Amino acid sequence: MLAKIIAELGPWSWWVVGLVLLAAEMIVPGFFLVWIGLAALIVGALSLLFWDSAFWVWELQAIFFAMLAVATTFAGRRLMLRNAATDEPFLNQRGASLVGRTATLHEPIREGRGRIRLDDTLWQVMGPDLPVGTQVKVVASNGRDLRVEPV
């Protein structure tokens, strides 16, 4: 059946597949069908060149498409991760966004542990033993614990 469809559409079959995948990208969230659609368009362009060649059978086209789909997906992922700059670098790292801020100790630091209030949240802190009311600066974040030093 696949061979019959490819034979009827000729080299344009890959163009149709590529455009359908690109259109599906608008419906399906995830930004991954664009790379597979691009692979189909590349195979379509090669089909326009090699359609009358004896070696360009549909099995070879399918294998070439599969290899290109994997290659374009990995290349696209690498491209997207490299250009993943954001204006909110600490969006999901609330503790890391607090580094550099100063606060007053809400509970004393005893045996290396205490609490500070930043905005509307009490945070566990680690640092040298200090009394309540001491001004401290957040110097590091380790998950939900903040490391502080006296100002």
TIRO-2110 file (N, C-alpha, C; in Angstrom, 1 decimal):
// TIRO-2110
0.8, -1.2, 0.0, N, 1, A
0.0, 0.0, 0.0, CA, 1, A
0.9, 1.3, 0.0, C, 1, A
1.9, 1.3, 0.8, N, 2, A
2.8, 2.4, 0.9, CA, 2, A
3.5, 2.6, -0.4, C, 2, A
3.9, 1.5, -1.1, N, 3, A
4.6, 1.6, -2.4, CA, 3, A
3.6, 2.2, -3.4, C, 3, A
2.4, 1.8, -3.4, N, 4, A
1.4, 2.3, -4.3, CA, 4, A
1.2, 3.8, -4.2, C, 4, A
1.1, 4.3, -2.9, N, 5, A
0.9, 5.7, -2.7, CA, 5, A
2.1, 6.5, -3.1, C, 5, A
3.3, 6.0, -2.8, N, 6, A
4.5, 6.7, -3.3, CA, 6, A
4.6, 6.7, -4.8, C, 6, A
4.2, 5.6, -5.4, N, 7, A
4.2, 5.6, -6.9, CA, 7, A
3.3, 6.6, -7.5, C, 7, A
2.1, 6.7, -6.9, N, 8, A
1.1, 7.6, -7.5, CA, 8, A
1.5, 9.1, -7.3, C, 8, A
2.0, 9.4, -6.1, N, 9, A
2.3, 10.8, -5.8, CA, 9, A
3.7, 11.2, -6.4, C, 9, A
4.5, 10.2, -6.6, N, 10, A
5.9, 10.4, -7.1, CA, 10, A
6.7, 11.1, -6.0, C, 10, A
7.6, 11.9, -6.4, N, 11, A
8.5, 12.6, -5.5, CA, 11, A
7.8, 13.6, -4.5, C, 11, A
6.5, 13.9, -4.9, N, 12, A
5.7, 14.8, -4.1, CA, 12, A
5.2, 14.2, -2.8, C, 12, A
5.3, 12.9, -2.7, N, 13, A
4.7, 12.2, -1.5, CA, 13, A
5.5, 12.7, -0.3, C, 13, A
6.8, 12.8, -0.3, N, 14, A
7.5, 13.3, 0.8, CA, 14, A
7.2, 14.8, 1.2, C, 14, A
6.9, 15.5, 0.1, N, 15, A
6.5, 16.9, 0.4, CA, 15, A
5.2, 17.0, 1.1, C, 15, A
4.3, 16.1, 0.8, N, 16, A
3.0, 16.0, 1.4, CA, 16, A
3.2, 15.6, 2.9, C, 16, A
4.0, 14.6, 3.1, N, 17, A
4.2, 14.1, 4.5, CA, 17, A
4.9, 15.2, 5.3, C, 17, A
5.8, 15.9, 4.7, N, 18, A
6.5, 17.0, 5.5, CA, 18, A
5.6, 18.1, 5.8, C, 18, A
4.8, 18.5, 4.9, N, 19, A
3.8, 19.6, 5.2, CA, 19, A
2.7, 19.2, 6.2, C, 19, A
2.3, 17.9, 6.1, N, 20, A
1.3, 17.5, 7.1, CA, 20, A
2.0, 17.5, 8.5, C, 20, A
3.2, 17.0, 8.6, N, 21, A
3.9, 17.1, 9.9, CA, 21, A
4.1, 18.5, 10.4, C, 21, A
4.4, 19.4, 9.5, N, 22, A
4.6, 20.8, 9.9, CA, 22, A
3.3, 21.4, 10.4, C, 22, A
2.2, 21.0, 9.7, N, 23, A
0.9, 21.5, 10.1, CA, 23, A
0.5, 20.9, 11.4, C, 23, A
0.8, 19.6, 11.6, N, 24, A
0.5, 19.0, 12.9, CA, 24, A
1.2, 19.6, 14.1, C, 24, A
2.4, 20.2, 13.8, N, 25, A
3.2, 20.8, 14.8, CA, 25, A
2.4, 22.0, 15.5, C, 25, A
1.5, 22.6, 14.7, N, 26, A
0.7, 23.7, 15.2, CA, 26, A
-0.4, 23.2, 16.2, C, 26, A
-0.8, 22.0, 16.0, N, 27, A
-1.8, 21.4, 16.8, CA, 27, A
-1.3, 20.7, 18.1, C, 27, A
-0.2, 20.0, 17.9, N, 28, A
0.4, 19.1, 18.9, CA, 28, A
1.5, 20.0, 19.6, C, 28, A
1.4, 20.1, 21.0, N, 29, A
2.4, 20.9, 21.7, CA, 29, A
3.7, 20.1, 21.8, C, 29, A
4.8, 20.7, 21.8, N, 30, A
6.1, 20.0, 22.1, CA, 30, A
7.2, 20.4, 21.2, C, 30, A
7.0, 21.0, 20.0, N, 31, A
8.1, 21.4, 19.1, CA, 31, A
9.0, 20.3, 18.8, C, 31, A
8.5, 19.1, 18.3, N, 32, A
9.3, 18.0, 17.9, CA, 32, A
8.9, 17.6, 16.5, C, 32, A
7.7, 17.8, 16.1, N, 33, A
7.3, 17.4, 14.7, CA, 33, A
7.9, 18.2, 13.6, C, 33, A
8.3, 19.4, 14.0, N, 34, A
9.0, 20.3, 13.0, CA, 34, A
10.3, 19.6, 12.5, C, 34, A
11.0, 19.0, 13.3, N, 35, A
12.3, 18.3, 12.9, CA, 35, A
12.0, 17.1, 12.0, C, 35, A
11.0, 16.4, 12.3, N, 36, A
10.6, 15.2, 11.5, CA, 36, A
10.1, 15.7, 10.2, C, 36, A
9.3, 16.7, 10.2, N, 37, A
8.7, 17.3, 9.0, CA, 37, A
9.9, 17.8, 8.1, C, 37, A
10.9, 18.4, 8.7, N, 38, A
12.0, 18.9, 8.0, CA, 38, A
12.8, 17.8, 7.3, C, 38, A
12.9, 16.6, 8.0, N, 39, A
13.5, 15.5, 7.4, CA, 39, A
12.7, 15.0, 6.2, C, 39, A
11.4, 15.0, 6.3, N, 40, A
10.6, 14.6, 5.2, CA, 40, A
10.7, 15.5, 4.0, C, 40, A
10.8, 16.8, 4.2, N, 41, A
11.1, 17.8, 3.1, CA, 41, A
12.4, 17.6, 2.5, C, 41, A
13.4, 17.2, 3.3, N, 42, A
14.8, 17.0, 2.7, CA, 42, A
14.7, 15.7, 1.8, C, 42, A
14.0, 14.7, 2.3, N, 43, A
13.9, 13.5, 1.5, CA, 43, A
13.1, 13.8, 0.2, C, 43, A
12.1, 14.7, 0.3, N, 44, A
11.3, 15.1, -0.8, CA, 44, A
12.2, 15.9, -1.8, C, 44, A
13.1, 16.7, -1.4, N, 45, A
14.0, 17.4, -2.3, CA, 45, A
14.9, 16.4, -3.0, C, 45, A
15.4, 15.5, -2.2, N, 46, A
16.3, 14.4, -2.8, CA, 46, A
15.5, 13.6, -3.8, C, 46, A
14.2, 13.4, -3.5, N, 47, A
13.4, 12.6, -4.4, CA, 47, A
13.2, 13.3, -5.8, C, 47, A
13.1, 14.6, -5.7, N, 48, A
13.0, 15.4, -7.0, CA, 48, A
14.2, 15.2, -7.8, C, 48, A
15.4, 15.0, -7.2, N, 49, A
16.6, 14.9, -7.9, CA, 49, A
16.8, 13.4, -8.4, C, 49, A
16.5, 12.4, -7.6, N, 50, A
16.8, 11.0, -7.9, CA, 50, A
15.6, 10.2, -8.2, C, 50, A
14.5, 10.7, -8.5, N, 51, A
13.3, 9.9, -8.7, CA, 51, A
13.4, 8.9, -9.8, C, 51, A
14.0, 9.2, -10.9, N, 52, A
14.2, 8.3, -12.0, CA, 52, A
15.3, 7.4, -11.9, C, 52, A
16.1, 7.5, -10.8, N, 53, A
17.3, 6.6, -10.6, CA, 53, A
16.8, 5.3, -10.1, C, 53, A
17.5, 4.2, -10.5, N, 54, A
17.1, 2.9, -10.2, CA, 54, A
17.4, 2.6, -8.7, C, 54, A
18.3, 3.2, -8.1, N, 55, A
18.7, 3.0, -6.7, CA, 55, A
17.7, 3.6, -5.7, C, 55, A
16.9, 4.6, -6.1, N, 56, A
16.1, 5.4, -5.2, CA, 56, A
14.7, 4.7, -5.1, C, 56, A
14.7, 3.5, -4.5, N, 57, A
13.5, 2.8, -4.2, CA, 57, A
12.9, 3.3, -2.9, C, 57, A
11.6, 2.9, -2.7, N, 58, A
10.9, 3.5, -1.5, CA, 58, A
11.5, 3.0, -0.2, C, 58, A
12.1, 1.8, -0.2, N, 59, A
12.7, 1.3, 1.0, CA, 59, A
13.9, 2.1, 1.4, C, 59, A
14.7, 2.5, 0.4, N, 60, A
15.9, 3.4, 0.7, CA, 60, A
15.4, 4.8, 1.1, C, 60, A
14.3, 5.3, 0.5, N, 61, A
13.8, 6.5, 1.0, CA, 61, A
13.3, 6.5, 2.4, C, 61, A
12.7, 5.4, 2.8, N, 62, A
12.2, 5.3, 4.2, CA, 62, A
13.3, 5.2, 5.2, C, 62, A
14.4, 4.4, 4.8, N, 63, A
15.6, 4.4, 5.7, CA, 63, A
16.2, 5.7, 5.8, C, 63, A
16.4, 6.4, 4.7, N, 64, A
17.0, 7.7, 4.7, CA, 64, A
16.2, 8.7, 5.5, C, 64, A
14.9, 8.6, 5.4, N, 65, A
14.0, 9.5, 6.2, CA, 65, A
14.1, 9.2, 7.6, C, 65, A
14.2, 7.9, 8.0, N, 66, A
14.4, 7.6, 9.5, CA, 66, A
15.7, 8.1, 10.0, C, 66, A
16.8, 8.0, 9.3, N, 67, A
18.0, 8.5, 9.7, CA, 67, A
18.0, 10.0, 9.8, C, 67, A
17.5, 10.6, 8.8, N, 68, A
17.4, 12.1, 8.8, CA, 68, A
16.5, 12.6, 9.9, C, 68, A
15.4, 11.9, 10.2, N, 69, A
14.5, 12.3, 11.3, CA, 69, A
15.2, 12.3, 12.7, C, 69, A
16.0, 11.3, 12.9, N, 70, A
16.8, 11.2, 14.1, CA, 70, A
17.8, 12.3, 14.1, C, 70, A
18.6, 12.5, 13.0, N, 71, A
19.6, 13.5, 13.0, CA, 71, A
19.1, 14.9, 13.2, C, 71, A
18.0, 15.2, 12.5, N, 72, A
17.4, 16.6, 12.6, CA, 72, A
16.8, 16.8, 14.0, C, 72, A
16.3, 15.8, 14.6, N, 73, A
15.7, 15.9, 15.9, CA, 73, A
16.8, 16.2, 16.9, C, 73, A
17.9, 15.5, 16.9, N, 74, A
19.0, 15.7, 17.8, CA, 74, A
19.7, 17.1, 17.5, C, 74, A
19.8, 17.5, 16.2, N, 75, A
20.4, 18.8, 15.9, CA, 75, A
19.5, 19.9, 16.4, C, 75, A
18.2, 19.7, 16.2, N, 76, A
17.2, 20.7, 16.6, CA, 76, A
17.2, 20.9, 18.1, C, 76, A
17.3, 19.7, 18.8, N, 77, A
17.3, 19.8, 20.3, CA, 77, A
18.5, 20.5, 20.8, C, 77, A
19.7, 20.2, 20.2, N, 78, A
20.9, 20.9, 20.5, CA, 78, A
20.8, 22.4, 20.2, C, 78, A
20.2, 22.8, 19.1, N, 79, A
20.1, 24.2, 18.7, CA, 79, A
19.2, 24.9, 19.7, C, 79, A
18.1, 24.2, 20.1, N, 80, A
17.1, 24.9, 21.0, CA, 80, A
17.7, 25.0, 22.4, C, 80, A
18.5, 24.0, 22.9, N, 81, A
19.1, 24.1, 24.2, CA, 81, A
20.2, 25.2, 24.2, C, 81, A
20.9, 25.3, 23.1, N, 82, A
21.9, 26.3, 23.1, CA, 82, A
21.4, 27.8, 23.1, C, 82, A
20.2, 27.9, 22.5, N, 83, A
19.6, 29.3, 22.4, CA, 83, A
18.5, 29.4, 23.4, C, 83, A
18.6, 28.7, 24.6, N, 84, A
17.5, 28.7, 25.5, CA, 84, A
17.7, 29.9, 26.6, C, 84, A
18.2, 31.0, 26.1, N, 85, A
18.3, 32.1, 27.0, CA, 85, A
16.9, 32.6, 27.5, C, 85, A
16.8, 33.0, 28.7, N, 86, A
15.6, 33.5, 29.2, CA, 86, A
15.8, 34.8, 30.0, C, 86, A
14.8, 35.6, 30.1, N, 87, A
14.9, 36.8, 31.0, CA, 87, A
14.6, 36.5, 32.4, C, 87, A
14.2, 35.2, 32.7, N, 88, A
14.0, 34.8, 34.1, CA, 88, A
14.8, 33.5, 34.4, C, 88, A
16.1, 33.7, 34.6, N, 89, A
17.0, 32.5, 34.7, CA, 89, A
16.7, 31.7, 35.9, C, 89, A
16.1, 32.3, 37.0, N, 90, A
15.8, 31.5, 38.2, CA, 90, A
14.4, 31.3, 38.4, C, 90, A
13.6, 31.2, 37.3, N, 91, A
12.2, 31.0, 37.4, CA, 91, A
11.7, 29.8, 38.2, C, 91, A
12.4, 28.7, 38.1, N, 92, A
12.0, 27.5, 38.9, CA, 92, A
13.1, 27.2, 40.0, C, 92, A
13.9, 28.2, 40.3, N, 93, A
14.9, 28.0, 41.3, CA, 93, A
14.8, 29.2, 42.3, C, 93, A
13.7, 29.1, 43.1, N, 94, A
13.5, 30.2, 44.0, CA, 94, A
14.6, 30.5, 45.0, C, 94, A
15.2, 29.4, 45.5, N, 95, A
16.3, 29.6, 46.4, CA, 95, A
17.5, 30.3, 45.8, C, 95, A
17.8, 29.9, 44.6, N, 96, A
18.9, 30.6, 43.9, CA, 96, A
18.7, 32.0, 43.6, C, 96, A
17.4, 32.4, 43.4, N, 97, A
17.1, 33.8, 43.1, CA, 97, A
17.2, 34.7, 44.4, C, 97, A
17.4, 34.1, 45.6, N, 98, A
17.6, 34.9, 46.8, CA, 98, A
19.0, 35.2, 47.1, C, 98, A
19.9, 34.6, 46.4, N, 99, A
21.4, 34.8, 46.7, CA, 99, A
21.7, 36.2, 46.5, C, 99, A
22.3, 36.8, 47.5, N, 100, A
22.7, 38.3, 47.4, CA, 100, A
21.8, 39.1, 48.2, C, 100, A
20.6, 38.6, 48.6, N, 101, A
19.7, 39.4, 49.4, CA, 101, A
20.0, 39.4, 50.9, C, 101, A
19.6, 40.5, 51.6, N, 102, A
19.9, 40.5, 53.0, CA, 102, A
18.5, 40.4, 53.7, C, 102, A
18.6, 39.9, 55.0, N, 103, A
17.4, 39.7, 55.8, CA, 103, A
17.8, 39.8, 57.2, C, 103, A
16.8, 39.8, 58.1, N, 104, A
17.0, 39.7, 59.5, CA, 104, A
16.6, 38.4, 60.0, C, 104, A
17.4, 37.8, 60.9, N, 105, A
17.2, 36.5, 61.5, CA, 105, A
15.8, 36.5, 62.2, C, 105, A
15.0, 35.6, 61.9, N, 106, A
13.6, 35.5, 62.5, CA, 106, A
13.8, 34.5, 63.7, C, 106, A
14.6, 33.5, 63.6, N, 107, A
15.0, 32.6, 64.7, CA, 107, A
16.5, 32.6, 64.8, C, 107, A
17.1, 32.4, 66.0, N, 108, A
18.5, 32.4, 66.1, CA, 108, A
19.1, 31.2, 65.3, C, 108, A
20.3, 31.4, 64.9, N, 109, A
21.1, 30.2, 64.3, CA, 109, A
21.8, 29.5, 65.5, C, 109, A
21.3, 28.3, 65.8, N, 110, A
21.9, 27.5, 66.8, CA, 110, A
22.4, 26.2, 66.2, C, 110, A
23.6, 25.8, 66.5, N, 111, A
24.2, 24.6, 65.9, CA, 111, A
24.1, 24.6, 64.4, C, 111, A
24.3, 25.8, 63.8, N, 112, A
24.4, 25.9, 62.4, CA, 112, A
23.1, 26.0, 61.7, C, 112, A
21.9, 26.0, 62.4, N, 113, A
20.6, 26.1, 61.8, CA, 113, A
19.8, 27.2, 62.4, C, 113, A
19.0, 27.9, 61.5, N, 114, A
18.1, 29.0, 61.9, CA, 114, A
17.1, 29.3, 60.9, C, 114, A
16.4, 30.4, 61.0, N, 115, A
15.4, 30.8, 60.0, CA, 115, A
15.4, 32.3, 59.8, C, 115, A
15.2, 32.7, 58.5, N, 116, A
15.0, 34.1, 58.2, CA, 116, A
13.6, 34.2, 57.4, C, 116, A
13.1, 35.4, 57.4, N, 117, A
11.9, 35.7, 56.7, CA, 117, A
12.3, 36.6, 55.5, C, 117, A
12.0, 36.1, 54.3, N, 118, A
12.2, 36.9, 53.1, CA, 118, A
10.8, 37.0, 52.4, C, 118, A
10.4, 38.2, 52.2, N, 119, A
9.1, 38.4, 51.6, CA, 119, A
8.0, 37.8, 52.5, C, 119, A
7.3, 36.8, 52.1, N, 120, A
6.3, 36.2, 53.0, CA, 120, A
6.6, 34.8, 53.3, C, 120, A
7.9, 34.4, 53.2, N, 121, A
8.2, 33.0, 53.4, CA, 121, A
9.3, 32.9, 54.5, C, 121, A
9.2, 31.9, 55.4, N, 122, A
10.3, 31.6, 56.3, CA, 122, A
11.2, 30.6, 55.6, C, 122, A
12.5, 30.8, 55.6, N, 123, A
13.5, 30.0, 55.0, CA, 123, A
14.4, 29.4, 56.0, C, 123, A
14.8, 28.1, 55.9, N, 124, A
15.8, 27.5, 56.8, CA, 124, A
17.1, 28.0, 56.3, C, 124, A
18.0, 28.4, 57.2, N, 125, A
19.3, 28.9, 56.9, CA, 125, A
20.4, 28.1, 57.6, C, 125, A
21.5, 28.1, 57.1, N, 126, A
22.7, 27.5, 57.7, CA, 126, A
23.8, 28.5, 57.8, C, 126, A
24.5, 28.5, 58.8, N, 127, A
25.6, 29.5, 59.0, CA, 127, A
26.1, 29.5, 60.4, C, 127, A
27.0, 30.5, 60.7, N, 128, A
27.5, 30.5, 62.1, CA, 128, A
26.4, 30.9, 63.1, C, 128, A
26.6, 30.4, 64.3, N, 129, A
25.6, 30.8, 65.4, CA, 129, A
25.5, 32.3, 65.6, C, 129, A
24.2, 32.8, 65.5, N, 130, A
23.9, 34.2, 65.6, CA, 130, A
22.6, 34.4, 66.3, C, 130, A
22.5, 35.5, 67.0, N, 131, A
21.2, 35.8, 67.7, CA, 131, A
20.1, 36.3, 66.8, C, 131, A
18.9, 36.3, 67.3, N, 132, A
17.7, 36.8, 66.6, CA, 132, A
18.0, 38.3, 66.3, C, 132, A
17.5, 38.8, 65.2, N, 133, A
17.7, 40.2, 64.8, CA, 133, A
18.9, 40.6, 64.1, C, 133, A
19.8, 39.6, 63.9, N, 134, A
21.1, 39.9, 63.2, CA, 134, A
20.8, 40.0, 61.7, C, 134, A
21.4, 41.0, 61.1, N, 135, A
21.3, 41.1, 59.7, CA, 135, A
22.3, 40.1, 59.0, C, 135, A
21.7, 39.3, 58.1, N, 136, A
22.5, 38.3, 57.4, CA, 136, A
22.3, 38.5, 55.9, C, 136, A
23.3, 38.0, 55.1, N, 137, A
23.3, 38.0, 53.7, CA, 137, A
23.3, 36.6, 53.2, C, 137, A
22.4, 36.3, 52.2, N, 138, A
22.3, 35.0, 51.6, CA, 138, A
23.5, 34.9, 50.6, C, 138, A
24.3, 33.9, 50.8, N, 139, A
25.5, 33.7, 50.0, CA, 139, A
25.4, 32.5, 49.1, C, 139, A
24.5, 31.5, 49.4, N, 140, A
24.4, 30.3, 48.6, CA, 140, A
23.1, 29.7, 48.8, C, 140, A
22.6, 28.9, 47.9, N, 141, A
21.4, 28.1, 48.0, CA, 141, A
21.7, 26.7, 47.7, C, 141, A
21.1, 25.8, 48.6, N, 142, A
21.2, 24.4, 48.4, CA, 142, A
19.8, 23.8, 48.5, C, 142, A
19.1, 23.8, 47.4, N, 143, A
17.7, 23.4, 47.4, CA, 143, A
16.8, 24.3, 48.2, C, 143, A
16.3, 23.8, 49.4, N, 144, A
15.5, 24.7, 50.2, CA, 144, A
16.2, 25.3, 51.3, C, 144, A
17.5, 25.0, 51.5, N, 145, A
18.3, 25.6, 52.6, CA, 145, A
19.2, 26.7, 52.0, C, 145, A
19.3, 27.8, 52.7, N, 146, A
20.1, 28.9, 52.3, CA, 146, A
21.3, 29.0, 53.2, C, 146, A
22.5, 29.4, 52.7, N, 147, A
23.7, 29.6, 53.5, CA, 147, A
23.8, 31.1, 53.7, C, 147, A
24.0, 31.5, 54.9, N, 148, A
24.0, 33.0, 55.2, CA, 148, A
25.3, 33.3, 55.9, C, 148, A
25.7, 34.6, 55.9, N, 149, A
26.8, 35.1, 56.6, CA, 149, A
26.3, 36.4, 57.2, C, 149, A
26.9, 36.8, 58.4, N, 150, A
26.5, 38.1, 58.9, CA, 150, A
27.0, 39.3, 58.0, C, 150, A
26.2, 40.3, 58.0, N, 151, A
26.5, 41.5, 57.1, CA, 151, A
27.6, 42.3, 57.8, C, 151, A
END
